Amino acid sequence: MRKVIVVGGGAAGMMAAVFAARQGGKVHLLEKNEKLGKKLFITGKGRCNLTNAADIEELFNAVVSNPKFLYSSFYSFTNDQTIDFFEELGVKTKVERGGRVFPQSDHSSDVISALSRELSRLGVEVSLNTEVKELIVEGGRVTGVLLASGKKLVSDAVIVASGGISYPSTGSTGDGYRFAKECGHKVTELLPSLVPMEVKEWYAKELMGLSLRNIEIRITDGKKKLYEEFGEMLFTHYGVTGPVILSASSVVGKGLKKKELTLHIDLKPALTEEQLDKRVLREFEANQNRQFKNSVDSLFPAKLKPVMVELSGIPEEKKVNEITREERIRFVHLIKDLTMTLTGLRGYNEAIITKGGVSVREIDPGSMESKNVEGLYFAGEVLDLDAVTGGYNLQIAWSTGYLAGINAAQE
Ligand SMILES: Cc1cc2nc3c(=O)[nH]c(=O)nc-3n(C[C@H](O)[C@H](O)[C@H](O)COP(=O)(O)OP(=O)(O)OC[C@H]3O[C@@H](n4cnc5c(N)ncnc54)[C@H](O)[C@@H]3O)c2cc1C
């Protein structure tokens, strides 16, 4: 019976431990926190968006870094299998907007309890408050781990599933990157991702708390378009966040680290500029004798109105019937293209995932085993893999955890 040590009791680690044990391994799961799945608990705002019900091919499109590497793992343990796996463990699931799969109870704790029950049913030894300090490698193969307490544990295989460095309060403090480097692995550049962005202009602050639905954003570097998406966003005291902004961050993050980029917001994407002009004209005709600032109520949410009036360059007290055609056209253009300067990403404390990680070039995609060190496996966010929001990042953790578990326990 192969002895397998799993480092990290998050999504990938618990999954790896379950499947290593189902494969017949003698499994010891080590977690430095006082409980398992601390990050899993806060996923999906406490509801845990555990996978996405999309067609398997679409899963690859949702992966931003190294989708090809995931071919074996996604096909070995698919999103459908994730749903079946949790249903079998007693977690009934439901599918919401955009294919997002949640536990029917809306409680992430049900996902964690189901995994914990399965670990104990399989006889996996779980040690909490147990921090791994180093991997022990002898003659090109891993032989165990050294704990922070000074104790050494011996094993035939070690699976590193210690996560990234985002939300470090959940225990993901980047230890796996250090372990990998110490074993001669390359760790690619790390960046916070699925993270809010900071904005230079004064009006972002004025708009704090405002949520915009059905808008389209575009992010450009000079004339070059880097990202475009339809959806929902939110203003904060430092800048912008919300689904489209978080997704954008995983695409433009690297560029934004080097220089400022421009965020364009189309507030009325369903209308062409001409259609919108007609709509504005109707509004102006109905309010001919009013002041400009009192004529646009139906066009914007209350919080946005004073900002749009100010940015339009039209004196706010100007009578509507005195507004020139040029002024109106400029105003229409502003509604279709409200621009802001993005100055940077927020930090790891606010990032849903870490972009970058253990280079997948040195990992066997069919087993998750290191190509440098025999018996050493990696799974989950510690790897250079990341996807957009929608349950895909957890699917990466389940699929890579599954493959690592099965293979680490194989004689
Ligand atoms: C707020 C938030 C919401 C999210 N929501 C979703 C969502 O709804 N859907 C989705 O798909 N993804 C979501 N994610 C992303 C998802 O949580 C991660 O991609 C996933 O948890 C990664 O799993 P992992 O097992 O690789 O790492 P983690 O879950 O981070 O687990 C790593 C574990 O290893 C332990 N560990 C680290 N170092 C050591 C050490 N030296 N010794 C022992 N133990 C150690 C840590 O304590 C931790 O428990 C969200 C992330 C955040 C921050």
The ligand as an SDF file (V2000), in Angstrom:
LIG
                    3D

 53 58  0  0  0  0  0  0  0  0999 V2000
  -13.5890   35.0840   -1.9910 C   0  0  0  0  0  0  0  0  0  0  0  0
  -13.3790   33.9580   -2.9560 C   0  0  0  0  0  0  0  0  0  0  0  0
  -14.4580   33.4060   -3.6130 C   0  0  0  0  0  0  0  0  0  0  0  0
  -14.2770   32.3680   -4.5390 C   0  0  0  0  0  0  0  0  0  0  0  0
  -15.3740   31.8140   -5.1260 N   0  0  0  0  0  0  0  0  0  0  0  0
  -15.2100   30.8170   -6.0220 C   0  0  0  0  0  0  0  0  0  0  0  0
  -16.3470   30.1750   -6.5870 C   0  0  0  0  0  0  0  0  0  0  0  0
  -17.5010   30.4280   -6.1990 O   0  0  0  0  0  0  0  0  0  0  0  0
  -16.1270   29.2180   -7.5490 N   0  0  0  0  0  0  0  0  0  0  0  0
  -14.8620   28.8540   -7.9410 C   0  0  0  0  0  0  0  0  0  0  0  0
  -14.7300   28.0070   -8.8210 O   0  0  0  0  0  0  0  0  0  0  0  0
  -13.7680   29.4030   -7.3660 N   0  0  0  0  0  0  0  0  0  0  0  0
  -13.9200   30.3590   -6.4080 C   0  0  0  0  0  0  0  0  0  0  0  0
  -12.8080   30.8990   -5.7980 N   0  0  0  0  0  0  0  0  0  0  0  0
  -11.4660   30.3520   -6.1480 C   0  0  0  0  0  0  0  0  0  0  0  0
  -11.2560   29.0190   -5.3880 C   0  0  0  0  0  0  0  0  0  0  0  0
  -11.5850   29.1850   -4.0300 O   0  0  0  0  0  0  0  0  0  0  0  0
   -9.8170   28.5370   -5.5010 C   0  0  0  0  0  0  0  0  0  0  0  0
   -9.4530   28.4790   -6.8360 O   0  0  0  0  0  0  0  0  0  0  0  0
   -9.6530   27.1590   -4.8350 C   0  0  0  0  0  0  0  0  0  0  0  0
  -10.0060   27.2250   -3.4720 O   0  0  0  0  0  0  0  0  0  0  0  0
   -8.2430   26.6230   -4.9710 C   0  0  0  0  0  0  0  0  0  0  0  0
   -8.1870   25.4160   -4.2840 O   0  0  0  0  0  0  0  0  0  0  0  0
   -6.8110   24.8470   -3.7350 P   0  0  0  0  0  0  0  0  0  0  0  0
   -7.1710   23.6110   -2.9840 O   0  0  0  0  0  0  0  0  0  0  0  0
   -5.8240   24.7670   -4.8130 O   0  0  0  0  0  0  0  0  0  0  0  0
   -6.2730   25.9530   -2.7130 O   0  0  0  0  0  0  0  0  0  0  0  0
   -6.9140   26.4620   -1.3030 P   0  0  0  0  0  0  0  0  0  0  0  0
   -8.3760   26.3310   -1.3060 O   0  0  0  0  0  0  0  0  0  0  0  0
   -6.3230   27.8100   -1.1060 O   0  0  0  0  0  0  0  0  0  0  0  0
   -6.3330   25.4480   -0.2460 O   0  0  0  0  0  0  0  0  0  0  0  0
   -4.9780   25.3880    0.1080 C   0  0  0  0  0  0  0  0  0  0  0  0
   -4.8700   24.8530    1.5350 C   0  0  0  0  0  0  0  0  0  0  0  0
   -3.5130   24.5390    1.8220 O   0  0  0  0  0  0  0  0  0  0  0  0
   -3.2250   24.9170    3.1380 C   0  0  0  0  0  0  0  0  0  0  0  0
   -1.7810   25.1190    3.2500 N   0  0  0  0  0  0  0  0  0  0  0  0
   -1.0360   26.0740    2.6340 C   0  0  0  0  0  0  0  0  0  0  0  0
    0.2540   25.9470    2.9600 N   0  0  0  0  0  0  0  0  0  0  0  0
    0.3340   24.8880    3.8130 C   0  0  0  0  0  0  0  0  0  0  0  0
    1.4180   24.2790    4.5170 C   0  0  0  0  0  0  0  0  0  0  0  0
    2.6810   24.7330    4.4290 N   0  0  0  0  0  0  0  0  0  0  0  0
    1.1530   23.2180    5.3290 N   0  0  0  0  0  0  0  0  0  0  0  0
   -0.1170   22.7450    5.4620 C   0  0  0  0  0  0  0  0  0  0  0  0
   -1.1720   23.3010    4.8230 N   0  0  0  0  0  0  0  0  0  0  0  0
   -0.9520   24.3570    4.0110 C   0  0  0  0  0  0  0  0  0  0  0  0
   -4.0310   26.1780    3.3330 C   0  0  0  0  0  0  0  0  0  0  0  0
   -4.2380   26.4650    4.6930 O   0  0  0  0  0  0  0  0  0  0  0  0
   -5.2990   25.8670    2.5730 C   0  0  0  0  0  0  0  0  0  0  0  0
   -6.2790   25.2800    3.3980 O   0  0  0  0  0  0  0  0  0  0  0  0
  -12.9690   31.9020   -4.8380 C   0  0  0  0  0  0  0  0  0  0  0  0
  -11.8900   32.4460   -4.1670 C   0  0  0  0  0  0  0  0  0  0  0  0
  -12.0710   33.4530   -3.2180 C   0  0  0  0  0  0  0  0  0  0  0  0
  -10.8800   34.0100   -2.5000 C   0  0  0  0  0  0  0  0  0  0  0  0
  1  2  1  0
  2  3  1  0
  2 52  2  0
  3  4  2  0
  4  5  1  0
  4 50  1  0
  5  6  2  0
  6  7  1  0
  6 13  1  0
  7  8  2  0
  7  9  1  0
  9 10  1  0
 10 11  2  0
 10 12  1  0
 12 13  2  0
 13 14  1  0
 14 15  1  0
 14 50  1  0
 15 16  1  0
 16 17  1  0
 16 18  1  0
 18 19  1  0
 18 20  1  0
 20 21  1  0
 20 22  1  0
 22 23  1  0
 23 24  1  0
 24 25  2  0
 24 26  1  0
 24 27  1  0
 27 28  1  0
 28 29  2  0
 28 30  1  0
 28 31  1  0
 31 32  1  0
 32 33  1  0
 33 34  1  0
 33 48  1  0
 34 35  1  0
 35 36  1  0
 35 46  1  0
 36 37  1  0
 36 45  1  0
 37 38  2  0
 38 39  1  0
 39 40  1  0
 39 45  2  0
 40 41  1  0
 40 42  2  0
 42 43  1  0
 43 44  2  0
 44 45  1  0
 46 47  1  0
 46 48  1  0
 48 49  1  0
 50 51  2  0
 51 52  1  0
 52 53  1  0
M  END
$$$$
